[in-house]
Amino acid sequence: MNTTELKQKIQRQIKRYQQAERNRPHLLAQTVYIGTLGLVMVIPIVAGAYLGYWLDSLAAGYSSRWTLSLLLLGVMIGVFNVYFLIKD
């Protein structure tokens, strides 16, 4: 390999490195992404728990059937949401 080829190879590597530095996600972008993952996981769980609690309050006596069922459904929906968000 002569010096001209070596210079060109090094210049290509420098350009690739500089482009990678420009395209690197910043801390704010990563924080927003993690926050979004948290929200798409938590919102279905909380919504399922509240809806289940409300439905259980309509029944006579003590019941937690709807709360537990919809809480578990919220967990499953949250997991699927996170999976599909990460997959894209």
N, C-alpha and C positions, 0 to 999 in steps of 0.2 A: 504494500500500500504506500503510495507516494504522499508527499506532504499536501498536495492539492486535494486529494481524496479525503485525507484525514481532516483537513480544515472544513470541507463540505459536510462531512459526517458530524463533526462537532457542532457546526452551525445549525444543522437540522435538529440535533439533540437539544441545543439551547432553545430553539424556537418551540419545540414540543414542551420543554419544561416551562417556558414562559406562558404558553397557552394553557397548560394544566394549572398553573398558578392563578390565571385569570378566571378559569372556569370552576375553581374550587368553591364549594358552598361555604358561605360565611356563617359565623356563629348565630346570627339572627335568623337566617334561613333554616338552620338545623333546629333551633329552638322552636320556631313556628311549626316545623314538621312534627317534632315530638309532641308538641301541644295539641296538634290536630289529631295525632294518633290517640292521645289520651281522651280527647273529647268524643271521638267516634266510638271509643270503647265504653266510656262512662255514661253517656247520655241514654243509650238504650237500657242500661241496667237500672238507672235511677227512674226512668220513665216506667219500666216494667214493675218496679217495686211500688211506686206511687199508685199506678193503676190497679195493681193487685190489692194493695191496702184499701183503696177506695171500694173495690168490689167486695172485699171481705167485710168491710164496715156495713154494707147493705144487708148482709146475711145475719140472721138471728143467732146469738151466741158467739162463742169464740171460734174463729176459723182463720187459718193461715194458708189455706189451700191455694187461693188465687195469688196471694203474695209470693209464695215460694215458686209456684209454676211460672208466673210472669217474670220473676226475678231470674230464674234459670233461662227462660226464653230470651231475656235481655242480655244475659251473658253470651249466649250463643250468637245472637245478632251482632253484639259488639265484637266478638272474635272474628266473625265473617267480615265485618266492616274493616277491621284492622288488616286482615289478610288481603282483601281486595285493594286497599289503599297501598299497602306495601308492594303488592304484585305489579301495580302499574308503574 
